[in-house]
Amino acid sequence: MAPPATVIQMLRSLSTPRVLTTIHYHGALGNHHQLQRRSTSTSPSIPSPRFSLAPVLHTVRSYSSSSKQESASGEAGAEASPGPTVTNANAPLLAKLFPQTSPEVDRGGEEERKKREDEEAKENERAWKRMKLGFAIFGGGGLAAGLWAVYEFGKPQVDENGQTIEDELSEKPLVQQYIQRMWKSMYYYQKMIQEPSRDKLLPDPLKPPYIQPRYTLVLEMKDVLVHPDWTYHTGWRFKKRPGVDHFLAECAKEFEIVVFTAEQGMTVFPILDALDPNGYIMYRLVRDATHFVDGHHVKNLDNLNRDLSKVIVIDWDANSTKMHPDNTFGISRWHGNDDDGQLLDLISFLKLIAQSNVDDVREVLHYYRQFDDPISQFRENQRKLAEQMEEAERIEQTKAKPMVKQWSRNILGR
């Protein structure tokens, strides 16, 4: 048993020749009976047959299996169907009633699809040609740049008179000379980027009669002293940390203050000029004084030209001081909040070290490295020390003096 016809198949079957023939036949029959009723109006007893769509629907159901069967059965039905010969005169009417069943729509969609596929194929071909041209230009440019680099960095040096200076590569073949000189030049520039620009970052300590502070305090500028801040009205600006002026003034009494940051000098120097008009900061070191290691600018204190047992580094980034962690006192990064008070606690910590004449600050800093927040731990230690001192003073004051000594003083008149 065949499956029931779908709506689309039924609609498509309406445009087949046999269906059109059947519709035309029943339409003609209806017109014939209408004329007969007019002519025989005197004999109303003869009933006139009425046109019904039941045969049409029955024909639609019987011819809704597939498109190929519809075409074949349509042709056979057109040849064997009774009634007068019928053309496709009613096809435009069905196309207007059911546009989706019109064969012209199918042919137009097919042509549009083929046209779109042809345009896509042409566009892909043009894109491939452009890609090949781009590869050719890029490869040619790269080859030209490589040859220029070999010539420019591999040529021998000349003196002031234009004479070629002989080196250890002069006896080798010409191509090998240029390639090895270029490689040597590349290594030199790489070393220039990765290593500090000089071996001694600071001058030698001051000699008497000048006063050289006993301890050196190395400070990070960004997010320790100032914080970059952006607003819609002001744009980029650097905000001073609360208490930074008092911090610099107090630390300058006991320490040699050095600002050591990975920022560029063109950014650092104007900021420090505005931040420190009194000159408490003695030296300024910027990015060219750092080591570039594993993607980080690292502060190598070995090039500082100072005794590391007297150097204290204040920073929030552990990667920037990973070569000398025992010289680092880590504090939390300042994000620009106005209720910050870490610099005031830091003053107490640094003055305590300086007044205690600590021989090696690395022992103290190593102790505080085990805590996540060294400043909070220092405050807690100070609170415990104050309580112990108050307790000792109270015990000393309440301690009773011996009665024998009092009697001896009274007897002897002392």
FINUMI-757945 format. One record per atom (N, C-alpha, C): residue in one letter; x, y, z. Coordinates in pm, whole numbers, plus 50000, padded with zeros to 5 digits. Example, Ala and Ser with C-alpha at 12.3 -4.5 7.8 and 13.67 -1.06 7.14 Angstrom:
A513194943150780
A512304955050780
A513204967050780
S512854977550708
S513674989450714
S512905000350787
This chain:
M500854988050000
M500005000050000
M500885012550000
A500585021649908
A501425033649895
A501205043050011
P502235050550054
P502065060050164
P501195071650124
P500545078350219
P499655089650186
P500445101250127
A499825107950036
A500495119049967
A500635130950058
T501775137750046
T501975150050123
T501305161750055
V501235172950127
V500555184750074
V501275190249952
I502645190549961
I503435195949848
I503245187449725
Q503255173949743
Q503045165149628
Q501665166949568
M500655168849654
M499315171249602
M499255184149521
L499975194649575
L499945207349502
L500685206249369
R501825199149371
R502565197349246
R501765189449145
S500975179849191
S500215171349098
S499115179049028
L498745190649082
L497705198649017
L498165204148883
S499505205548867
S500015211148742
S500295200548637
T499985187848662
T500225177148563
T499175177748454
P499455172748333
P498495173648220
P497205166548250
R497265154948316
R496015147448337
R495095154848433
V495615160448536
V494785168048629
V494155180048560
L494985187048479
L494435198248405
L493325193848312
T493535182548249
T492495177248158
T491235174048234
T491365167748350
T490185164148429
T489445176548477
I490215186648523
I489565199048567
I488825205648452
H489485206148335
H488845212348218
H487595204648178
Y487685191348186
Y486525183148147
Y485345185548239
H485575185348367
H484465187748460
H483975202148452
G484845211448422
G484385225148404
G483485226348283
A483905219848174
A483055220048053
A481715213348079
L481725202248150
L480485195448182
L479575204248267
G480135211448359
G479325220448441
G478715231448358
N479465237148262
N478925247548175
N477795242048087
H477975229548042
H476935223347957
H475635221748035
H475715217448159
H474495215748239
H473865229148274
Q474705239448287
Q474125252548316
Q473335257748196
L473855255648075
L473115259747955
L471845251647940
Q471945238647978
Q470765230147966
Q469675234548062
R470055239348185
R469035243948278
R468335256548227
R469115265348162
R468495277448107
R467505274147995
S467915264247910
S467035260947797
S465815253147838
T465865245947942
T464765237547988
T464195242548118
S464035255548127
S463505261348251
S462045257748271
T461365253348164
T459955249748177
T459785236148237
S460875228248242
S460765214548298
S461655213348418
P461295218648532
P462155218448652
P462255204848716
S461495195448668
S461535182248732
S462795174648702
I463545179148593
I464775172048555
I465915177648639
P466495170148721
P467605175548805
P468845177648722
S469575188048754
S470835191048683
S472005186948772
P472935180048714
P474095175648795
P474975187648831
R475565187248947
R476455197948994
R477915193548988
F478785203448971
F480235200748963
F480795197849103
S481565187749115
S482145183849244
S483655182149231
L484385185149336
L485855183849337
L486295170049379
A485335161249412
A485735147849458
A486545140449354
P486115140349221
P486965133449123
P488335139649111
V488375152949123
V489685159549112
V490605155349225
L490105155549351
L490925151549464
L491325136949452
H490375128649402
H490715114549383
H491845112949282
T491795121149180
T492875120749079
T494185125649137
V494135136149223
V495345141349286
V495985130949374
R495185123649453
R495745113549543
R496405102249464
S495805099049351
S496335087649274
S497595091049198
Y497915104149188
Y499105107949111
Y500035116649196
S500395112449319
S501275120249407
S502395111749463
S502885102349391
S503945093449442
S505315099649428
S505735103349307
S507055109149286
S507015118049164
S508075125949145
S508075135449034
S508145128548899
K508955117648892
K509065110548765
K507765103448731
Q507115097048830
Q505855090148806
Q504785100248769
E504825112248829
E503855122448795
E503965126248648
S505245127948602
S505425131848462
S504935121148368
A505315108348396
A504905097348308
A503415095248310
S502835094948429
S501395092948440
S500635104648383
G501225116748393
G500565128348335
G500465127248185
E501555122748122
E501525121147976
E500535110447934
A500545098848007
A499605088047973
A498185092347994
G497915099648102
G496555104248130
G496075114048026
A497005122447975
A496615132147874
A496205125247746
E496845113747714
E496495106547592
E495195098647606
A494925092747726
A493775083947742
A492595090147809
S492685102747851
S491595108847927
S490435112047833
P489205109747883
P488045112947799
P487805127847792
G487015131447701
G486645145447690
G487425152447584
P487265164847571
P487935172747467
P489395174547498
T490205177447392
T491645179647406
T491885192447485
V492855191447589
V493085202747680
V494535207147670
T494795219747667
T496145225447669
T496485229947810
N497675235947825
N498115240847955
N497655255347977
A496455258047937
A495955271747953
A495725275348098
N495425265148182
N495175267948324
N496445267948409
A497605265048350
A498865264748427
A499215278148488
P499085289548417
P499385302348484
P498505305048604
L497235300948596
L496345302948710
L496815295148832
L497205282448812
L497725274448923
L499045280048975
A499855285348884
A501135291248929
A500915303449016
K499815310848984
K499525322449068
K498965318249202
L498125307649201
L497565303049327
L498595296149414
F499475288249350
F500505280549422
F501855283349358
P502535294549392
P503805298149326
P504885287749347
Q504865280849464
Q505935271349492
Q505875258949404
T504725256849337
T504595245049251
T504865248049105
S505185260549075
S505385264248935
S506715258848884
P506735252348770
P508025247448714
P508945258848676
E508385270548646
E509235281948613
E510045286448733
V509425285648854
V510165289148976
V511315279548997
D511085266648975
D512145256848991
D513275259448893
R512905262348769
R513955265048670
R514715277848705
G513995288248755
G514675300648794
G515605298648913
G515175290549012
G516035287849126
G517265279849088
E517085270448996
E518225262548950
E519225271348876
E518725280248791
E519625289248719
E520355298648815
E519615303648913
E520255312549012
E521315305249094
R521035292749129
R522025284949204
R523275282449121
K523095278848994
K524245276648907
K525055289448889
K524335300748875
K525025313548859
K525835316948983
R525235314349102
R525945316949227
R527165307949241
E527035295349204
E528175286149212
E529285290449117
D528915295148999
D529935299848905
D530665312048959
E529895321249019
E530545333149077
E531465329549192
E531055319849276
E531925315549385
E533195308949333
A533055300949230
A534245294549173
A535205304849116
K534655315049046
K535525325448993
K536195333449104
E535445336349213
E536015343749325
E537115335749395
N536905322749411
N537945314249470
N539205313849384
E538995313649254
E540155313649164
E540925326849174
R540175337949179
R540855350949194
R541575351949329
A540935346749436
A541585347149567
A542865338849569
W542845327349504
W544045318949498
W545155325949421
K544795333049314
K545815340449240
K546415351549326
R545535358649400
R546065369049488
R546955363149597
M546585351449650
M547405345149752
M548775341249698
K548795335549579
K550075331849518
K550925344249493
L550275355149450
L551045367449428
L551595372849560
G550785372149668
G551265376649798
G552435368349848
F552335355049832
F553455346449871
F554715349749792
A554545352349664
A555715355549582
A556355368749626
I555495378749654
I556055391749698
I556705390349835
F556035383049926
F556605381350060
F557925373650055
G557955362949975
G559195355249965
G560315363249902
G559975371049798
G561005379249735
G561525390049829
G560575396249906
G561025406250003
G561885400450113
G561495388450162
G562305381950265
G563685378350215
L563765373350091
L565065370050034
L565935382450018
A565315393349971
A566085405749956
A566555410950091
A565685410350193
A566085414950326
A567195406250383
G567135393150360
G568195384350410
G569525387350343
L569525389550212
L570775392750142
L571335406150190
W570415415850213
W570895428850263
W571495427450402
A570875419350490
A571415417450625
A572775410750621
V572925400850533
V574225394150522
V575295404050477
Y574945412550381
Y575935422250332
Y576215433150435
E575145438450497
E575325450050587
E576025446050716
F575615434950777
F576195430750904
F577425421850887
G577655417050767
G578785408050747
G579995414350681
K579875426850639
K581025433050573
K582085436750676
P583335436550641
P584415439750737
P584405454550774
Q584945457350891
Q585025471150937
Q586165478450865
V585995491550858
V587015499850792
V587465510550890
D588685515350871
D589205525950956
D588775539550903
E589315549950966
E588925563550929
E589375567250789
N590365559950736
N590855562650600
N590135553950496
G589215545850537
G588495537350443
G589175524250414
Q590235520850487
Q590955508350465
Q590295497150545
T590225485350485
T589605473950550
T590465469150667
I589825466850780
I590525461950899
I590505446650896
E591665440650903
E591775426150902
E591305420451036
D590605409151032
D590185402251153
D590435387351137
E589955379251233
E590225364951230
E589475357751119
L588535364551053
L587765358250946
L588235362350807
S589245370450799
S589665375750670
S590245365050579
E590795354250633
E591425343850554
E590425333550502
K589205334150546
K588195324150507
K587525328450376
P586795319150312
P586075322850189
P585135334550212
L584875341950103
L584135354450114
L582725352250171
V582015342350121
V580645339850169
V580665336050316
Q581605327750355
Q581705323550496
Q582065335450585
Q582905344450535
Q583235356450612
Q581985364650644
Y581185367250542
Y580005375650561
Y578985369050654
I578795356050638
I577795349150721
I578225348950868
Q579495346050895
Q579955345351033
Q580005359151098
R580375369351022
R580355383051078
R578915387351109
M577985383751021
M576595387151048
M576105380151175
W576435367351190
W576025360051309
W576635366151436
K577875370451428
K578535376851541
K577875390151576
S577465397651476
S576785410451500
S575415408151564
M574685397951516
M573385394851575
M573515390951722
Y574535383251753
Y574745379251892
Y575085391451977
Y575805400851923
Y576145413051997
Y574895421052030
Y573995422751933
Y572775430351957
Y571835422852053
Q571805409752044
Q570995401952139
Q571525403752281
K572805403352297
K573405405352428
K573135419452480
M573105429052389
M572835442852429
M571425444252485
I570475436652429
I569095437352476
I568915429852607
Q569535418152620
Q569305409552734
Q570115413352857
E571225420052843
E572085423152956
E572115438152982
P572515442153102
P572585456553132
P573555463853041
S573315476653029
S574135484652940
S575535487152995
R575775484553124
R577095486853184
R577285477053300
D578515474953335
D578825465353441
D578535471053580
K578835483853599
K578585490553726
K577395500053709
L576285496753777
L575105505053764
L575185517653848
L575905517253959
L576065528754047
L577545532054059
P577855544654082
P579265548254105
P579755542654237
D581035543454258
D581625538554382
D581085546254501
P581025539854619
P580545546854739
P581385559254769
L580735568854834
L581405581454865
L582495579354969
K583545586854953
K584675586155046
K584605598155141
P585185596555260
P585235607955353
P585975619655288
P585615631855316
P584705636555422
P583215635855385
Y582905630555268
Y581495629255232
Y580875617755309
I579575618555331
I578865608655411
I578155598855318
Q578535586455330
Q577885575855255
Q576955568255349
P575645568055321
P574725560455408
P575135545855415
R574905540155531
R575335526355553
R574505516455473
Y573235519055454
Y572325509855386
Y571835516155255
T571545507455160
T571025511555030
T569595506155015
L568665515054986
L567265511454970
L566895512554821
V566545501154762
V566185500554619
V564665499654610
L564055509154540
L562595510054532
L562125508054389
E561045500754374
E560305500454246
E559395512654240
M559305518754124
M558485530754112
M557005527454090
K556725519153990
K555335516353950
K554645507654054
D553505512254102
D552655505254199
D553315503654335
V554425510554360
V555005511654494
V554995526254538
L555475535054451
L555455549354481
L554315556554410
V554065552554285
V552995558754205
V552215547654135
H551025551554085
H550175541854014
H549605548553889
P549735542253771
P549135548053650
P547615547353657
D546985558753630
D545535559753642
D545005566853518
W543855561953469
W543245567853351
W541785571153379
T541395583253343
T539995587453351
T539615594153220
Y538305595153199
Y537825601153075
Y538205615953066
H538245622853178
H538495637253177
H539985640553173
T540825632753242
T542255636053253
T543135627553163
G542645616053115
G543525607053040
G544465599853135
W545655596353084
W546635589253166
W547365599053257
R547515594953381
R548305602453478
R548805592653584
F549805596953662
F550365588653767
F549965594453902
K549355586053982
K548825590154111
K549825586854221
K550085596554311
K551015594554422
K550375585854529
R551195576854584
R550705568254691
R550585576254820
P549565573654899
P549415581155025
P550645579555115
G551205590855160
G552365590755248
G553695589655178
V553755590755044
V555015588854974
V556005600055004
D555535612355020
D556445623455051
D557105621455188
H556325617855287
H556865615255421
H557785603055419
F557455593255341
F558285581155330
F559665584555276
L559735592055168
L561035595555110
L561845604255205
A561195613555272
A561925622455362
A562505614855481
E561785605355537
E562265597855652
E563345587655612
C563145581055500
C564135570955459
C565445577255414
A565395589555363
A566625596155318
A567575599055434
K567095598955559
K567955601455673
K568855589555704
E568435577555668
E569185565555704
E569665557455584
F569125560055465
F569385551255350
F569835559355229
E570555552355144
E570845557255009
E569705552054919
I568845561154873
I567645557154800
I567945556254650
V567575544754593
V567765542254450
V566435537354394
V565955543554288
V564765538854217
V565225529954101
F564795517454101
F565205507654001
F563935501653943
T563635504853817
T562395500553756
T562645495553615
A561705487653563
A561805482353427
A561125491453326
E560645503153368
E560015512453274
E561095519853193
Q560635525753083
Q561555533252999
Q561945546453064
G563155551053035
G563645563353095
G562825575553058
M562295575952935
M561495587452892
M560205588552972
T559775577553035
T558595577853121
T558975580653267
V560095575053310
V560455575453452
V560955589253494
F561835595053417
F562505607353461
F561545619053484
P560605621853396
P559665632853427
P558805630153552
I558435617453572
I557605614153689
I558405616253818
L559655611653821
L560465613253941
L560825627853966
D560965635653859
D561215649953878
D560065656753950
A558835652653916
A557675658453982
A557425652254120
L557785639554136
L557545632754263
L558545636954371
D559785639354333
D560855641954429
D561545655254399
P560885666254426
P561535679154398
P562685682154495
N562735675454612
N563795678054710
N565045669754687
G565015660554595
G566205652654563
G566535641754663
Y565545635954727
Y565805624954820
Y566295612354747
I565855610654624
I566275599054543
I567635602354482
M568645594554516
M570005597554474
M570315592254334
Y569775580654298
Y570075574654168
Y568795568854107
R568775568553973
R567625563353898
R568125553353795
L567605541253802
L567965530553708
L566705526153635
V566795524753503
V565625521553422
V565865508353347
R565105506053241
R565075492953175
R566435488553123
D567245497753076
D568535493653018
D569485488153124
A569145489253252
A569985483853360
A569515470053406
T568495464253342
T567955451353384
T568455440053295
H568305427953343
H568535415753264
H567185410953211
F567165407053083
F565945401653023
F566045386453026
V565295380153117
V565365365753139
V563955359953135
D563725350553044
D562445343353035
D561255352853025
G561425363352948
G560325372652926
G560125382853036
H561025383653133
H560895393253244
H562165401653254
H561975414253289
H563105423053317
H563495421353464
V564655415353486
V565105411553620
V566175421353666
K566075425153794
K567045434353854
K568175426153915
N569335426953853
N570505419553900
N571305428653993
L571255425554121
L571935434054220
L573445432354217
D573935422254148
D575395420454140
D576055432054066
N575305438453977
N575845449953904
N575615463153975
L575085462554098
L574725474854169
L575945482054227
N577055474954242
N578295480754297
N578115484954443
R577365476654518
R577155478954659
R577265465754734
D577535466554865
D577595454754950
D576165449354968
L575925437254920
L574575431754922
L574075428955063
S574955428155161
S574505426355300
S573855438955356
K573965450055281
K573385462755326
K572365468055226
V571865459455136
V570925463655031
V569555457655059
I568525466155057
I567135461955076
I566345466254953
V565635456654893
V564825459254775
V563355458654815
I562605469054780
I561165469554805
I560455468054671
D559735457054655
D559065454254528
D557885445054553
W556925445154460
W555755436354469
W555835424654370
D556725425554271
D556855415254168
D558045406254201
A557765393654233
A558845384354268
A559705380954148
N559175381754026
N559965378453907
N561075388553882
S560855400953919
S561855411153893
S563045410353988
T562925403054098
T564035401854195
T564385387254222
K564075378354127
K564285364054152
K565755360154158
M566655368754114
M568085365654128
M568575367754270
H567905376254346
H568315379154484
H567085379854573
P566435368654599
P565215369054680
P565475372754826
D566675369754879
D566955372655020
D567165387555045
N567335395254940
N567455409754956
N566135416954935
T565045409354917
T563755415254880
T562795414954997
F562165426355021
F561065427255115
F559805429855034
G558985419455017
G557815420554931
G556635427054999
I556005436254929
I554795442654978
I553705440554874
S552485442954913
S551375441154820
S551345452554719
R550865449354603
R550805459154494
R549725469554522
W550075482254503
W549105492954524
W548325495454396
H546975495054406
H546095496554291
H545445510354284
G545935519754363
G545425533354354
G544405536954459
N544135528454556
N543155531654661
N543725541954758
D542845550554805
D543275561754891
D543425558055037
D542955546555079
D543045542655219
D544265534055249
D545265534555162
D546465526455181
D547385533055283
G548015524555368
G548935529655469
G550185521355485
Q550535513755382
Q551695504955393
Q553005512455403
L553105523955337
L554375531355343
L554685536055485
L553675539155562
L553915543455701
L554445531855784
D553885519855765
D554415508155834
D555815504755784
L556055507155657
L557375504255601
L558435513555659
I558065525755691
I559015534955755
I559475529255889
S558545524255967
S558905518556098
S559835506656082
F559565498155986
F560395486355964
F561825490355924
L561955499355830
L563275503155781
L564065510955886
K563425519755960
K564135527156065
K564585517856177
L563805507556205
L564215497856307
L565465490356265
I565565486756138
I566775480056087
I567965489456096
A567775501756051
A568895511156050
A569365514556191
Q568455516556285
Q568845520056421
Q569385508056499
S569075495956455
S569595484056521
S570975480056471
N571485487056368
N572795484156311
N572925469256273
V571995464556197
V572005450656152
V573185448556059
D573975438156087
D575145435656005
D574785430255867
D573815421355862
D573405415355734
D571875415555729
V571355424355643
V569895425855635
V569245413555572
R570005405155505
R569425393455440
R568855383455540
E569435383255661
E568885374255763
E567475378555805
V567305391655824
V565975396855861
V564985394955747
L565405398155625
L564505396955511
L564165382455480
H565105373555504
H564825359355483
H563755354355581
Y563755359555702
Y562725355755800
Y561345360155752
Y561235372155699
Y559925377155657
Y559475371555522
R560315364755452
R559925358755324
R558915347555342
Q558865341355457
Q557975330055478
Q556515334255496
F556265347255506
F554895352055528
F554355358055399
D553035356255380
D552385361855262
D552315376955268
D552145382455386
D552075397055405
D553105401055511
P554345403955468
P555385407255566
P555065419655650
I554395429455592
I554065441555666
I553125438355782
S552115430355757
S551185426455864
S551895418555972
Q552805409755931
Q553545402056029
Q554465411056112
F555055421156049
F555885430656124
F555045438256226
R553865442556189
R552985449356284
R552625440156401
E552365427756371
E552035418156477
E553225416156570
N554425415056515
N555625413556599
N555855425856685
Q555615437356628
Q555775449556706
Q554755450356820
R553545445956794
R552535445956899
R552925436557012
K553415424556979
K553835415157082
K555025420557160
L555965426957091
L557135432557159
L556725443757254
A555775451957214
A555295462757301
A554625457057425
E553845446557408
E553185440257523
E554225434357618
Q555265427957565
Q556315422257650
Q557075433157725
M557345444157659
M558055454957725
M557185461357834
E555905463057810
E555025468357913
E554925459058032
E554865446158003
E554805436358112
E556085436458195
A557225437358129
A558495437758202
A558605450358286
E558155461558231
E558205474058306
E557265473658427
R556105467658409
R555175466658521
R555735457858631
I556385446758597
I556985437958697
I558115445058769
E558865452858696
E559985460058757
E559475470658857
Q558405477158823
Q557885487358912
Q557235481559037
T556605470059026
T555915463959141
T556825455259226
K558035453559183
K558955445159259
K559315452359391
A559105445459511
A559395451659642
A560875451459672
K561335462359735
K562745463059771
K562965455359902
P564125449559928
P564405441860053
P564355451060176
M563735446360289
M563615454160412
M564965456260480
V565915447260467
V567235448460532
V567945460760483
K567855463260350
K568525475060297
K567895487860351
Q566575487960367
Q565945499860422
Q566385502360567
W566445491960652
W566875493760790
W568335498160796
S569175492360711
S570595496260717
S570775510860680
R569955515660587
R570065529760550
R569595538660665
N568545534460733
N568055542660845
N569035542760963
I569625531160988
I570565530361101
I571825538161073
L572345536560955
L573585543260920
L573375557660877
G572125561760868
G571835575560829
G572095578260683
R572005567860608
R572215569760464
R570905572060392
